[in-house]
Amino acid sequence: MHIEFRHLRTIQAIHEAGGLARAAEQMNITQSALSHQVKGLEDQAGVELFVRRSKPLKLSPAGQRLLKLAMQVLPQVQALQDEFSGLRDGSTGRMHIAIECHACFEWLFPVLEQFRRSWPDVDVDIRPGLAFDALPALLREEVDLVVSSDPEELPGVEFVELFDYNAVFVAASTHPLAAKPYVDAVDFRGETLITYPVERTRLDVFSQLLIPAKVEPASIRQVELTAVILLLVASNRGVSVLPDWVVREVKYSSDYVTRPLTKNGVTRRLFAAVRSDDLGKPFMDQLLKLAGQEARKLQSF
C-alpha cells in the first residue's frame, strides 16, 4: 500500500468537513477528483475507509486508523516545513557555542540574553570548549561558533574580531607586590597562583608570561568561579591574573589592586570562529553585533 501525504490530508479533510462536497471545496478540487482519490486509496487498502450510507459521512474502523496516522504525521510534516521556511528566511536555526575562554561565560551571558529576545526560534546552547577540541568540532558542525583568543588558519573558518583586553595581575592591597607599578614573570616565584581549572597553555599568565620566561610559581590553586578567585585574593591567599574586563570593579575596592603584567602590559584579542558559510546568516550577524556592543560596554567601565 502506497500512502502519500495527500492521502492523509484527504482523510483528515473529509472527516473534519463531514462529507465529500464540503471537503472538496475546502481543498479547492472537484468532488469527482476527490471521490476518485478516495476510491484509489480504498483499492490499495482493500477495505472501505468510509461508511457511505451515514450522514454526515463517517470513517470506517480502517479509516479511523488512517485518520490517527494523519493526525500524528501531518503536524510533524507541517512543523518541518515551517522549520525549513525559517531556515530559508533566516528566522530559525541553531547557535551552539563553544568557549575556550573560561572567564568569557560572564561576558557572554548578557549577549545571549539580548539575543534570545530577538531570535526566540534559534536553538542556543553553550558548551565549555575547554573540555574538548572546539575548532575541530566547529568543522564537524557539532558547534556553530567558538570564542577563542588563538586564531588559526583553517579552511572554511573565519575568525571575527570581538575585542581586545589586557591580562592584569590581581593581588590583595596589603600584598608586597601591590607596591610595584607592574609585575614581571620573576615576581611569581614564591607565590600561590590562583587560576581557573584550565590547562596551562590556555591561561594567559602561562602562555604569555611564565612559560616563555621559564618561571614556575610556588604553587597553583585552581578555582572555578571568578568571584571566589577574587575572594581568595582579597584574603591574601594567593595572587591571580585575570582579564581586565572581569575585574573592572577592582578599582572601586580597597581590598585588592590590579597591576599590568610587564612594563608594556599584555594585550590579548578575542575572536569568534565561525564557518564561512554561516557568515551572513541574519541571526549570526545579530549575535556578532551584540557581542561587539557588549564588549564596548565592558571597555567603557
C-alpha positions, 0 to 999 in steps of 0.5 A: 500500500502506497500512502502519500501525504495527500492521502492523509490530508484527504482523510483528515479533510473529509472527516473534519468537513463531514462529507465529500462536497464540503471537503472538496471545496475546502481543498479547492478540487472537484468532488469527482477528483476527490471521490476518485482519490478516495476510491484509489486509496480504498483499492490499495487498502482493500477495505472501505475507509468510509461508511457511505450510507451515514450522514454526515459521512463517517470513517470506517474502523480502517479509516479511523486508523488512517485518520490517527496516522494523519493526525500524528504525521501531518503536524510533524510534516507541517512543523518541518516545513515551517522549520525549513521556511525559517531556515530559508528566511533566516528566522530559525536555526541553531547557535551552539557555542563553544568557549575556550575562554573560561572567564568569557561565560560572564561576558557572554551571558548578557549577549545571549540574553539580548539575543534570545529576545530577538531570535526566540526560534534559534536553538542556543546552547553553550558548551565549555570548549575547554573540555574538548577540541572546539575548532575541530568540532566547529568543522564537524558542525557539532558547534556553530561558533567558538570564542577563542583568543588563538586564531588559526588558519583553517579552511572554511573558518573565519575568525571575527574580531570581538575585542581586545583586553589586557591580562592584569595581575590581581593581588590583595592591597596589603600584598608586597607586590601591590607596591610595584607599578607592574609585575614581571614573570620573576615576581611569581616565584614564591607565590600561590597562583590562583587560576581557573581549572584550565590547562596551562597553555590556555591561561594567559599568565602561562602562555604569555608570561611564565612559560616563555620566561621559564618561571614556575610559581610556588604553587597553583590553586585552581578555582572555578568561579571568578568571584571566589578567585577574587575572594581568595585574593582579597584574603591574601591567599594567593595572587591571580591574573585575570582579564581586565574586563572581569575585574573592572570593579577592582578599582572601586575596592580597597581590598585588592589592586590590579597591576599590568603584567610587564612594563608594556602590559599584555594585550590579548584579542578575542575572536569568534570562529565561525564557518564561512558559510554561516557568515551572513546568516541574519541571526549570526550577524545579530549575535556578532553585533551584540557581542561587539556592543557588549564588549564596548560596554565592558571597555567603557567601565 
